[in-house]
Amino acid sequence: MSTLTRFKTVSAFAVFLFSANGSAFTIESANPTHYFYTPTAYLNSEFDMVGSLREASFTLPHKLQGHTSIVDNVGRICFGARYGIMSTLSVGAGLAWSFSTFPWGGHGIHHEFEPRFGTFLCWGPVIEDHFEMSLTPHMQVGSRFSMGSDVGMMITPSNYWSIIGEFGFSFDFYDMEPYINTVWGARVHPPQIPFLSFDGGLDFVESRPEYFAQSRHAFRPFIDAIFTMKTMR
């Protein structure tokens, strides 16, 4: 199944849920625990689930959250778990790789590289209703060794939408090269359907700094559809 087909399937499922919400039952929404590629410092409550191309997660008791990404990765990990140390601090570990990417590029540990073990620490210095931020130092160990840090932030001027911005830096000790990436866009979250959000933006594919201002082809669209749900009330 192609990535585009997966996205259409997620959208169709969302439409079905919206119809079901109006006629048969009520879905109580949870929160996405990622911005675009950067995790939030906080986790969801127990038994909350999130489903999207970049975050499929389920929160277990004792502040543990399982996570996988169908496309790209969050926290540079495509399969693993996170533990919530406190509401502003969490730690994650797992497979640093990408199961799949969109045809026009990838993020973090690209699909063509060998999988590695990855870990990150996510700290939220500011978490408020209209603005939040996370700082995520990370490390990947395997056939290559790399480390760096990502910054994610979200400004919410309205109940209907938020602005999301991210900037990341990584240094690969195998080829002794630095890499940077940035992505900016918006998340639409209509109050009428609080369990659905839609992301869109412009992503600069992770590259060496000298290519940042030179290559028009390094920019790609960012899209996602997010479904959240509290499975127990």
PyMOL commands that set and color helices and strands:
alter all, ss='L'
color gray80, all
select helices_A, chain A and resi 3-23+209-211+216-218
alter helices_A, ss='H'
color red, helices_A
select strands_A, chain A and resi 48-51+56-60+64-68+79-86+89-96+116-127+131-141+145-155+161-172+177-188+196-207+219-230
alter strands_A, ss='S'
color yellow, strands_A
deselect
rebuild
show_as cartoon
